[in-house]
Amino acid sequence: MKFLVDQMLGTLAKWLRFFGIDTYYATQSIHDDELLHIAKEENRVLVTRDKELILRAKKRDIQVIPVFTRDLDEQLKKVLDQTTVDSTQILSRCSLCNTKLEFIDKKEIKDKVPEKVYQTNETFWICPECKKVYWRGSHYDKILQKIKDLSSSS
């Protein structure tokens, strides 16, 4: 299942990407008509708290998950209840642009990460689109723990 998350739910979009879920995040520059078009054309489930947009999507036969809570854990549970998380895909997408990450040889990123990170890590990934480099730092462990906690409470 693929999602289109509107601009009011940016943190949710980032976390869905951490789960490895294909998540299009709509910025403020995209108008509602274009959002609905993208959702329909790309067969994406619209995730929004915009009541008018929810009604318009339903009229166009676009699946919608209304999310009105501001609590991130509740938002994630609501969306994750509608899909299956593939554990092999967790942390496989760029949190910034949604592109699938690729392994990169350590030698190729020497000047792209802090020296300490380079010295203490052996495995790196890069986003082929935006060129952001990822590694298993303390953030990685915290994200995995939150995913584990959310998965076990569902």
TORPA-4810 file (N, C-alpha, C, O; in nm, 3 decimals):
<nodes>
NODE_1_0.084_-0.118_0.000_0.000_0.000_0.000_0.089_0.124_0.000_0.188_0.131_0.072_M
NODE_2_0.053_0.222_-0.081_0.127_0.347_-0.090_0.040_0.459_-0.034_-0.083_0.455_-0.045_K
NODE_3_0.105_0.557_0.026_0.032_0.666_0.090_0.069_0.802_0.030_0.178_0.821_-0.022_F
NODE_4_-0.025_0.894_0.040_-0.002_1.035_0.011_-0.042_1.109_0.138_-0.159_1.110_0.175_L
NODE_5_0.055_1.170_0.203_0.033_1.239_0.330_0.036_1.389_0.304_0.131_1.441_0.245_V
NODE_6_-0.069_1.459_0.349_-0.074_1.602_0.321_0.021_1.679_0.411_0.075_1.625_0.508_D
NODE_7_0.040_1.807_0.379_0.144_1.888_0.442_0.123_1.912_0.591_0.215_1.957_0.659_Q
NODE_8_0.006_1.883_0.643_-0.019_1.900_0.787_0.042_1.787_0.870_0.046_1.796_0.993_M
NODE_9_0.088_1.680_0.804_0.132_1.560_0.875_0.274_1.518_0.834_0.300_1.401_0.807_L
NODE_10_0.363_1.615_0.830_0.499_1.589_0.784_0.577_1.490_0.869_0.650_1.407_0.815_G
NODE_11_0.562_1.496_1.000_0.633_1.402_1.087_0.582_1.260_1.066_0.659_1.165_1.066_T
NODE_12_0.453_1.247_1.048_0.395_1.116_1.018_0.453_1.060_0.888_0.488_0.943_0.880_L
NODE_13_0.462_1.144_0.786_0.519_1.100_0.657_0.661_1.048_0.676_0.697_0.943_0.622_A
NODE_14_0.741_1.120_0.752_0.880_1.078_0.776_0.882_0.942_0.846_0.963_0.856_0.811_K
NODE_15_0.796_0.922_0.943_0.796_0.796_1.017_0.744_0.680_0.933_0.790_0.567_0.948_W
NODE_16_0.649_0.706_0.847_0.603_0.600_0.756_0.719_0.557_0.667_0.734_0.438_0.637_L
NODE_17_0.800_0.652_0.625_0.919_0.619_0.545_1.018_0.538_0.627_1.081_0.446_0.573_R
NODE_18_1.034_0.569_0.757_1.120_0.487_0.843_1.072_0.342_0.843_1.153_0.250_0.848_F
NODE_19_0.941_0.323_0.839_0.884_0.189_0.835_0.905_0.123_0.698_0.872_0.005_0.682_F
NODE_20_0.958_0.196_0.601_0.984_0.141_0.469_0.864_0.151_0.377_0.859_0.085_0.273_G
NODE_21_0.767_0.233_0.414_0.644_0.246_0.338_0.656_0.360_0.237_0.697_0.471_0.272_I
NODE_22_0.620_0.333_0.113_0.622_0.433_0.006_0.524_0.545_0.043_0.403_0.526_0.040_D
NODE_23_0.579_0.662_0.077_0.497_0.772_0.127_0.532_0.902_0.055_0.641_0.956_0.071_T
NODE_24_0.438_0.949_-0.025_0.451_1.078_-0.093_0.409_1.184_0.008_0.298_1.179_0.061_Y
NODE_25_0.496_1.281_0.033_0.464_1.391_0.124_0.435_1.516_0.044_0.521_1.564_-0.031_Y
NODE_26_0.316_1.568_0.059_0.273_1.685_-0.017_0.311_1.813_0.055_0.273_1.834_0.170_A
NODE_27_0.385_1.897_-0.011_0.424_2.026_0.047_0.313_2.128_0.027_0.213_2.101_-0.041_T
NODE_28_0.330_2.244_0.087_0.229_2.350_0.078_0.207_2.397_-0.066_0.101_2.450_-0.098_Q
NODE_29_0.306_2.379_-0.150_0.296_2.431_-0.287_0.201_2.348_-0.374_0.167_2.389_-0.485_S
NODE_30_0.159_2.233_-0.325_0.070_2.147_-0.403_-0.074_2.172_-0.361_-0.109_2.159_-0.244_I
NODE_31_-0.157_2.210_-0.457_-0.297_2.238_-0.429_-0.377_2.109_-0.416_-0.335_2.003_-0.463_H
NODE_32_-0.492_2.120_-0.351_-0.575_2.002_-0.324_-0.613_1.926_-0.451_-0.615_1.803_-0.450_D
NODE_33_-0.644_1.997_-0.559_-0.680_1.929_-0.684_-0.566_1.840_-0.732_-0.588_1.728_-0.778_D
NODE_34_-0.443_1.890_-0.721_-0.327_1.812_-0.763_-0.305_1.692_-0.670_-0.269_1.584_-0.715_E
NODE_35_-0.327_1.712_-0.539_-0.317_1.602_-0.443_-0.412_1.488_-0.480_-0.374_1.371_-0.482_L
NODE_36_-0.534_1.525_-0.510_-0.634_1.424_-0.545_-0.596_1.353_-0.675_-0.616_1.233_-0.689_L
NODE_37_-0.543_1.428_-0.769_-0.499_1.370_-0.896_-0.385_1.270_-0.873_-0.388_1.159_-0.927_H
NODE_38_-0.287_1.308_-0.793_-0.174_1.220_-0.764_-0.223_1.094_-0.693_-0.184_0.982_-0.729_I
NODE_39_-0.308_1.111_-0.593_-0.359_0.995_-0.519_-0.430_0.899_-0.612_-0.412_0.778_-0.603_A
NODE_40_-0.512_0.952_-0.702_-0.589_0.868_-0.795_-0.495_0.801_-0.896_-0.504_0.680_-0.916_K
NODE_41_-0.408_0.878_-0.959_-0.320_0.827_-1.064_-0.219_0.724_-1.012_-0.188_0.626_-1.081_E
NODE_42_-0.167_0.746_-0.891_-0.065_0.658_-0.836_-0.121_0.554_-0.739_-0.047_0.480_-0.675_E
NODE_43_-0.255_0.550_-0.730_-0.323_0.455_-0.643_-0.269_0.464_-0.500_-0.230_0.364_-0.440_N
NODE_44_-0.269_0.586_-0.447_-0.220_0.611_-0.312_-0.338_0.637_-0.218_-0.438_0.696_-0.258_R
NODE_45_-0.324_0.593_-0.095_-0.423_0.622_0.008_-0.389_0.760_0.064_-0.276_0.786_0.106_V
NODE_46_-0.488_0.848_0.066_-0.470_0.983_0.116_-0.480_0.983_0.268_-0.575_0.929_0.325_L
NODE_47_-0.381_1.042_0.333_-0.381_1.055_0.479_-0.384_1.205_0.509_-0.291_1.278_0.473_V
NODE_48_-0.490_1.249_0.575_-0.508_1.392_0.598_-0.595_1.418_0.719_-0.665_1.329_0.767_T
NODE_49_-0.591_1.543_0.769_-0.685_1.586_0.872_-0.777_1.695_0.816_-0.860_1.750_0.889_R
NODE_50_-0.763_1.725_0.688_-0.842_1.828_0.620_-0.980_1.770_0.586_-0.993_1.687_0.497_D
NODE_51_-1.083_1.816_0.657_-1.218_1.758_0.642_-1.273_1.779_0.501_-1.338_1.690_0.446_K
NODE_52_-1.249_1.895_0.443_-1.297_1.920_0.307_-1.228_1.828_0.206_-1.292_1.775_0.115_E
NODE_53_-1.098_1.810_0.223_-1.022_1.722_0.134_-1.069_1.578_0.147_-1.076_1.505_0.048_L
NODE_54_-1.102_1.536_0.267_-1.156_1.401_0.291_-1.284_1.381_0.210_-1.300_1.279_0.143_I
NODE_55_-1.374_1.477_0.217_-1.500_1.467_0.143_-1.477_1.465_-0.008_-1.539_1.386_-0.079_L
NODE_56_-1.390_1.550_-0.055_-1.361_1.555_-0.199_-1.298_1.425_-0.247_-1.329_1.377_-0.356_R
NODE_57_-1.209_1.367_-0.166_-1.145_1.241_-0.203_-1.248_1.128_-0.210_-1.246_1.048_-0.304_A
NODE_58_-1.335_1.123_-0.113_-1.437_1.016_-0.111_-1.529_1.027_-0.233_-1.571_0.925_-0.288_K
NODE_59_-1.560_1.149_-0.275_-1.644_1.168_-0.394_-1.575_1.117_-0.520_-1.642_1.076_-0.615_K
NODE_60_-1.442_1.118_-0.520_-1.364_1.069_-0.635_-1.321_0.924_-0.618_-1.241_0.872_-0.696_R
NODE_61_-1.376_0.860_-0.516_-1.348_0.718_-0.490_-1.200_0.694_-0.459_-1.141_0.596_-0.504_D
NODE_62_-1.141_0.785_-0.382_-1.004_0.773_-0.337_-1.008_0.730_-0.190_-1.077_0.790_-0.108_I
NODE_63_-0.935_0.625_-0.159_-0.932_0.578_-0.021_-0.864_0.682_0.067_-0.761_0.738_0.030_Q
NODE_64_-0.924_0.707_0.184_-0.874_0.810_0.275_-0.862_0.753_0.416_-0.946_0.675_0.462_V
NODE_65_-0.757_0.793_0.483_-0.744_0.767_0.625_-0.744_0.903_0.695_-0.645_0.976_0.689_I
NODE_66_-0.856_0.937_0.760_-0.860_1.064_0.833_-0.781_1.052_0.963_-0.801_0.958_1.040_P
NODE_67_-0.692_1.148_0.987_-0.609_1.147_1.108_-0.625_1.282_1.176_-0.572_1.383_1.129_V
NODE_68_-0.700_1.284_1.286_-0.727_1.411_1.353_-0.643_1.432_1.479_-0.630_1.545_1.526_F
NODE_69_-0.587_1.326_1.533_-0.504_1.339_1.652_-0.372_1.405_1.619_-0.322_1.395_1.507_T
NODE_70_-0.315_1.473_1.716_-0.183_1.535_1.698_-0.073_1.447_1.758_0.045_1.478_1.746_R
NODE_71_-0.111_1.338_1.822_-0.016_1.246_1.884_0.043_1.155_1.777_-0.031_1.080_1.712_D
NODE_72_0.175_1.160_1.759_0.240_1.083_1.654_0.217_0.933_1.667_0.188_0.867_1.567_L
NODE_73_0.228_0.880_1.787_0.207_0.735_1.805_0.066_0.694_1.762_0.048_0.591_1.697_D
NODE_74_-0.034_0.774_1.798_-0.172_0.744_1.759_-0.189_0.756_1.607_-0.259_0.675_1.545_E
NODE_75_-0.124_0.856_1.548_-0.129_0.872_1.402_-0.073_0.747_1.334_-0.133_0.691_1.243_Q
NODE_76_0.045_0.705_1.381_0.110_0.588_1.322_0.024_0.463_1.338_0.009_0.386_1.243_L
NODE_77_-0.031_0.442_1.456_-0.116_0.325_1.479_-0.236_0.326_1.385_-0.272_0.222_1.330_K
NODE_78_-0.296_0.442_1.367_-0.414_0.452_1.279_-0.379_0.411_1.136_-0.452_0.335_1.072_K
NODE_79_-0.266_0.462_1.085_-0.225_0.431_0.948_-0.175_0.287_0.937_-0.210_0.216_0.843_V
NODE_80_-0.094_0.245_1.032_-0.036_0.111_1.026_-0.141_0.001_1.040_-0.120_-0.111_0.994_L
NODE_81_-0.253_0.033_1.104_-0.363_-0.064_1.112_-0.423_-0.094_0.975_-0.493_-0.194_0.959_D
NODE_82_-0.395_-0.009_0.877_-0.452_-0.022_0.743_-0.358_-0.092_0.645_-0.394_-0.114_0.529_Q
NODE_83_-0.238_-0.127_0.690_-0.140_-0.184_0.598_-0.055_-0.288_0.670_-0.063_-0.305_0.791_T
NODE_84_0.025_-0.357_0.593_0.118_-0.455_0.648_0.260_-0.399_0.635_0.300_-0.353_0.529_T
NODE_85_0.333_-0.404_0.744_0.471_-0.357_0.743_0.561_-0.477_0.712_0.556_-0.580_0.779_V
NODE_86_0.643_-0.460_0.611_0.741_-0.562_0.574_0.868_-0.533_0.653_0.937_-0.434_0.627_D
NODE_87_0.900_-0.619_0.749_1.014_-0.593_0.837_1.147_-0.584_0.761_1.242_-0.523_0.810_S
NODE_88_1.153_-0.642_0.642_1.276_-0.633_0.564_1.293_-0.496_0.499_1.401_-0.464_0.448_T
NODE_89_1.187_-0.415_0.502_1.193_-0.283_0.438_1.213_-0.169_0.537_1.229_-0.054_0.496_Q
NODE_90_1.214_-0.199_0.666_1.231_-0.095_0.767_1.364_-0.023_0.743_1.468_-0.086_0.723_I
NODE_91_1.358_0.108_0.746_1.473_0.197_0.724_1.537_0.177_0.587_1.659_0.188_0.572_L
NODE_92_1.454_0.149_0.487_1.506_0.128_0.351_1.479_0.247_0.260_1.520_0.246_0.144_S
NODE_93_1.410_0.350_0.310_1.377_0.467_0.229_1.439_0.593_0.287_1.461_0.604_0.408_R
NODE_94_1.468_0.686_0.200_1.517_0.817_0.243_1.404_0.888_0.317_1.293_0.900_0.266_C
NODE_95_1.434_0.935_0.437_1.332_1.004_0.516_1.300_1.142_0.458_1.197_1.200_0.491_S
NODE_96_1.386_1.193_0.372_1.363_1.325_0.312_1.284_1.319_0.182_1.194_1.400_0.160_L
NODE_97_1.317_1.222_0.095_1.256_1.225_-0.039_1.185_1.096_-0.080_1.129_1.088_-0.189_C
NODE_98_1.187_0.993_0.007_1.111_0.869_-0.015_1.179_0.770_-0.110_1.124_0.663_-0.134_N
NODE_99_1.295_0.802_-0.164_1.364_0.713_-0.257_1.423_0.595_-0.181_1.464_0.608_-0.066_T
NODE_100_1.428_0.478_-0.247_1.489_0.360_-0.187_1.639_0.385_-0.170_1.706_0.434_-0.261_K
NODE_101_1.691_0.351_-0.053_1.833_0.369_-0.025_1.915_0.258_-0.089_1.865_0.148_-0.113_L
NODE_102_2.041_0.289_-0.116_2.134_0.191_-0.173_2.258_0.183_-0.086_2.301_0.283_-0.028_E
NODE_103_2.316_0.064_-0.076_2.445_0.051_-0.007_2.548_0.131_-0.084_2.541_0.141_-0.207_F
NODE_104_2.643_0.186_-0.011_2.754_0.257_-0.075_2.884_0.214_-0.007_2.889_0.198_0.114_I
NODE_105_2.986_0.197_-0.086_3.116_0.158_-0.034_3.167_0.268_0.059_3.159_0.386_0.027_D
NODE_106_3.218_0.226_0.171_3.267_0.319_0.273_3.367_0.420_0.215_3.364_0.538_0.252_K
NODE_107_3.453_0.376_0.128_3.556_0.465_0.071_3.495_0.582_-0.007_3.554_0.689_-0.017_K
NODE_108_3.376_0.560_-0.061_3.313_0.663_-0.143_3.252_0.777_-0.063_3.220_0.882_-0.120_E
NODE_109_3.236_0.760_0.068_3.169_0.865_0.146_3.262_0.929_0.250_3.217_1.003_0.337_I
NODE_110_3.389_0.902_0.240_3.486_0.951_0.340_3.470_1.101_0.368_3.476_1.142_0.483_K
NODE_111_3.451_1.181_0.267_3.440_1.325_0.285_3.296_1.374_0.303_3.271_1.494_0.307_D
NODE_112_3.202_1.280_0.312_3.061_1.317_0.321_3.001_1.296_0.460_2.885_1.330_0.484_K
NODE_113_3.081_1.240_0.552_3.034_1.217_0.689_3.142_1.265_0.786_3.259_1.277_0.749_V
NODE_114_3.102_1.293_0.911_3.202_1.332_1.011_3.308_1.222_1.029_3.278_1.103_1.016_P
NODE_115_3.429_1.263_1.059_3.541_1.169_1.073_3.511_1.057_1.173_3.539_0.940_1.146_E
NODE_116_3.453_1.092_1.288_3.423_0.991_1.389_3.322_0.889_1.336_3.335_0.769_1.362_K
NODE_117_3.223_0.936_1.263_3.123_0.846_1.203_3.192_0.753_1.105_3.164_0.633_1.103_V
NODE_118_3.281_0.807_1.026_3.355_0.726_0.928_3.438_0.619_0.996_3.444_0.505_0.950_Y
NODE_119_3.503_0.655_1.106_3.591_0.561_1.176_3.515_0.453_1.252_3.565_0.342_1.267_Q
NODE_120_3.395_0.483_1.299_3.323_0.390_1.386_3.213_0.310_1.315_3.144_0.230_1.380_T
NODE_121_3.195_0.330_1.187_3.092_0.257_1.112_3.152_0.191_0.989_3.244_0.244_0.927_N
NODE_122_3.097_0.078_0.955_3.144_0.006_0.836_3.039_0.007_0.724_3.073_-0.005_0.606_E
NODE_123_2.912_0.021_0.761_2.804_0.011_0.663_2.737_0.146_0.645_2.700_0.212_0.742_T
NODE_124_2.722_0.185_0.519_2.658_0.312_0.487_2.560_0.292_0.372_2.575_0.202_0.289_F
NODE_125_2.457_0.379_0.369_2.361_0.381_0.260_2.353_0.524_0.210_2.382_0.619_0.283_W
NODE_126_2.314_0.536_0.085_2.298_0.670_0.028_2.167_0.675_-0.049_2.122_0.575_-0.106_I
NODE_127_2.107_0.791_-0.048_1.989_0.813_-0.131_2.039_0.853_-0.270_2.107_0.955_-0.284_C
NODE_128_2.007_0.774_-0.371_2.055_0.807_-0.506_1.993_0.936_-0.562_2.043_0.993_-0.658_P
NODE_129_1.884_0.980_-0.500_1.817_1.101_-0.548_1.874_1.228_-0.483_1.923_1.317_-0.553_E
NODE_130_1.866_1.237_-0.350_1.909_1.361_-0.283_2.049_1.353_-0.224_2.100_1.452_-0.172_C
NODE_131_2.111_1.234_-0.232_2.250_1.211_-0.190_2.273_1.214_-0.039_2.388_1.222_0.005_K
NODE_132_2.168_1.209_0.041_2.185_1.201_0.187_2.245_1.066_0.222_2.206_0.963_0.167_K
NODE_133_2.342_1.068_0.314_2.411_0.946_0.356_2.354_0.902_0.492_2.330_0.985_0.580_V
NODE_134_2.333_0.772_0.506_2.279_0.713_0.630_2.376_0.610_0.685_2.450_0.546_0.610_Y
NODE_135_2.374_0.593_0.819_2.454_0.491_0.887_2.382_0.454_1.015_2.283_0.516_1.052_W
NODE_136_2.432_0.350_1.082_2.369_0.300_1.204_2.424_0.371_1.327_2.506_0.316_1.400_R
NODE_137_2.380_0.493_1.348_2.420_0.569_1.466_2.318_0.554_1.577_2.232_0.466_1.571_G
NODE_138_2.325_0.638_1.678_2.233_0.630_1.792_2.090_0.657_1.747_1.995_0.602_1.804_S
NODE_139_2.073_0.741_1.647_1.941_0.770_1.592_1.877_0.642_1.536_1.758_0.617_1.554_H
NODE_140_1.957_0.563_1.471_1.912_0.436_1.411_1.851_0.346_1.519_1.742_0.291_1.501_Y
NODE_141_1.922_0.331_1.631_1.874_0.245_1.740_1.745_0.299_1.800_1.654_0.222_1.831_D
NODE_142_1.735_0.431_1.816_1.613_0.492_1.872_1.494_0.472_1.779_1.383_0.444_1.825_K
NODE_143_1.516_0.485_1.650_1.410_0.464_1.552_1.364_0.318_1.556_1.244_0.291_1.557_I
NODE_144_1.458_0.225_1.557_1.423_0.083_1.564_1.345_0.050_1.691_1.251_-0.029_1.688_L
NODE_145_1.384_0.111_1.804_1.313_0.086_1.930_1.171_0.138_1.923_1.078_0.071_1.969_Q
NODE_146_1.152_0.256_1.866_1.017_0.313_1.854_0.932_0.224_1.761_0.815_0.200_1.790_K
NODE_147_0.990_0.177_1.652_0.918_0.089_1.561_0.878_-0.039_1.634_0.765_-0.087_1.620_I
NODE_148_0.970_-0.095_1.712_0.941_-0.216_1.787_0.829_-0.192_1.888_0.738_-0.273_1.901_K
NODE_149_0.837_-0.080_1.960_0.734_-0.047_2.059_0.597_-0.029_1.995_0.496_-0.077_2.047_D
NODE_150_0.593_0.039_1.882_0.466_0.061_1.812_0.411_-0.069_1.757_0.291_-0.094_1.762_L
NODE_151_0.499_-0.153_1.704_0.455_-0.281_1.646_0.399_-0.373_1.753_0.302_-0.444_1.728_S
NODE_152_0.459_-0.373_1.871_0.413_-0.464_1.977_0.287_-0.415_2.045_0.215_-0.494_2.106_S
NODE_153_0.257_-0.284_2.035_0.137_-0.231_2.099_0.017_-0.233_2.006_-0.094_-0.199_2.047_S
NODE_154_0.037_-0.273_1.880_-0.075_-0.276_1.783_-0.160_-0.399_1.801_-0.257_-0.418_1.729_S
</nodes>
